[in-house]
């Protein structure tokens, strides 16, 4: 069965003065998810948006909202985003005192749970929690800012995660997505998919394009050749 690829435009690169309109436009253009980057100026050196903005965006998004929490501590904010309309919530293991507990907290609030790995974070955490995860997110840039260049070593990490996820899915019968975030563009999305990703976060590659539908179509054309 062919892989069902998903493209998740990151609103970090959208025009915040017209955020609702931007979300509607990118969904109409064919986005599968809306990626929502949450930064706290503690875990990462930037400050973005919180649950109130997620709640405001929710009526404009007819696709799932994929929340990436770059905050520490993380547990306090999980229920707020669940109530604000998040469907998927991912977090960094370094931001949680008890990774297993945080995964459980996300599930208790009705969302799917993802674990995020920075470029220099080892995958050891997956040995202990992969059977409880719904998604593994590999950062292909250092988190904190949009518009960065893709770090090539992420391809090797994706290959390793794909093997771990496939093994867990065969063992448990569950679906585990492999997502990549950072520097995803038309000219590298095929190689990223070949390495094992099925979900692609793209910010500036979509929101700086004149035509969102054309940008998404070009990416899907590349994925069709995998």
SULNOR-V864536 format. One record per pair of residues at least 6 apart in sequence whose ideal C-beta (glycine too) atoms are under 6 Angstrom apart, sorted by sequence separation. I is the first residue (numbers start at 0). J is the second residue. D is the distance in Angstrom with one decimal. If there is no record, write none. Layout:
BEGIN
((I,J,D) (I,J,D))
END
This chain:
BEGIN
((40,46,4.2) (70,76,5.8) (92,98,5.0) (95,101,4.3) (106,112,5.8) (205,211,5.9) (208,214,3.8) (14,21,5.6) (38,45,4.5) (105,112,4.0) (140,147,3.8) (168,175,5.6) (13,21,4.0) (38,46,5.9) (80,88,5.9) (167,175,5.9) (38,47,4.4) (205,214,4.9) (102,112,4.6) (139,149,5.0) (22,33,6.0) (36,47,5.7) (139,150,5.3) (164,175,4.4) (188,199,6.0) (179,191,5.5) (164,177,5.5) (66,80,5.2) (139,153,3.7) (137,153,5.6) (161,177,5.7) (183,199,5.0) (8,25,4.7) (73,90,4.6) (88,105,4.8) (160,177,5.4) (179,196,4.4) (35,53,5.9) (114,132,5.7) (177,195,5.5) (183,201,4.5) (66,85,4.3) (137,156,5.3) (177,196,5.2) (64,84,5.9) (112,132,5.9) (118,138,6.0) (137,157,5.5) (177,197,5.6) (178,198,3.9) (179,199,5.9) (180,200,3.8) (184,204,4.5) (64,85,5.2) (73,94,4.6) (112,133,5.5) (113,134,3.4) (114,135,5.9) (115,136,4.3) (116,137,5.5) (117,138,5.0) (176,197,5.7) (8,30,5.0) (64,86,5.4) (65,87,4.5) (66,88,4.9) (67,89,5.1) (68,90,4.6) (73,95,5.2) (88,110,4.7) (111,133,3.7) (176,198,5.1) (63,86,3.7) (71,94,4.0) (113,136,5.2) (118,141,6.0) (87,111,4.8) (89,113,3.2) (91,115,4.8) (6,31,5.5) (7,32,3.8) (9,34,4.2) (11,36,4.4) (85,110,5.6) (135,160,5.1) (5,31,3.9) (43,69,4.5) (89,115,5.0) (5,32,6.0) (7,34,4.1) (9,36,5.9) (33,60,4.8) (42,69,5.3) (53,80,5.9) (57,84,3.4) (74,101,5.7) (77,104,5.2) (81,108,3.6) (42,70,5.5) (73,101,5.9) (77,105,5.7) (35,64,5.6) (42,71,4.1) (50,79,4.1) (54,83,4.0) (81,110,5.3) (99,128,5.9) (102,131,5.1) (32,62,5.6) (41,71,5.6) (50,80,5.3) (53,83,4.0) (54,84,6.0) (74,104,5.8) (78,108,5.5) (188,218,5.2) (192,222,5.5) (32,63,5.2) (33,64,5.1) (34,65,4.8) (35,66,4.6) (36,67,5.3) (37,68,5.1) (38,69,4.7) (39,70,4.0) (53,84,5.9) (30,62,6.0) (92,124,4.8) (118,150,5.3) (185,217,4.7) (189,221,4.3) (193,225,5.7) (32,65,4.5) (37,70,5.9) (50,83,4.1) (149,182,3.1) (185,218,5.7) (188,221,5.0) (192,225,4.6) (22,56,5.5) (129,163,5.9) (148,182,5.0) (161,195,2.8) (26,61,5.7) (147,182,5.7) (189,224,5.9) (23,59,5.0) (26,62,5.5) (158,194,5.2) (189,225,5.9) (22,59,4.3) (130,167,5.7) (157,194,4.0) (158,195,5.5) (22,60,5.3) (125,163,5.4) (129,167,4.6) (149,187,5.7) (157,195,4.5) (157,196,5.5) (19,59,4.4) (139,179,5.5) (154,194,4.3) (130,171,5.6) (140,181,3.2) (134,176,4.4) (135,177,5.5) (136,178,4.4) (137,179,5.2) (138,180,5.6) (139,181,3.9) (140,182,5.5) (132,175,6.0) (138,181,5.5) (139,182,5.6) (134,178,5.7) (136,180,6.0) (89,136,5.0) (42,94,5.3) (145,202,4.8) (146,203,4.8) (7,65,5.3) (145,203,5.9) (69,142,5.2) (45,143,4.8) (43,142,5.0) (44,143,5.2) (45,144,5.9) (43,143,3.9) (12,145,5.0) (11,145,4.5) (34,200,4.7) (28,211,3.8) (28,212,3.9) (25,211,5.2) (29,215,4.7) (24,211,5.7) (28,215,5.4) (12,202,3.5) (9,200,5.2) (11,202,5.3) (12,203,4.6) (4,197,5.7) (5,198,4.5) (6,199,5.3) (7,200,4.9) (9,202,3.6) (13,206,5.1) (12,206,4.0) (2,197,5.4) (8,205,4.7) (6,215,6.0) (6,218,5.9) (4,222,4.7))
END
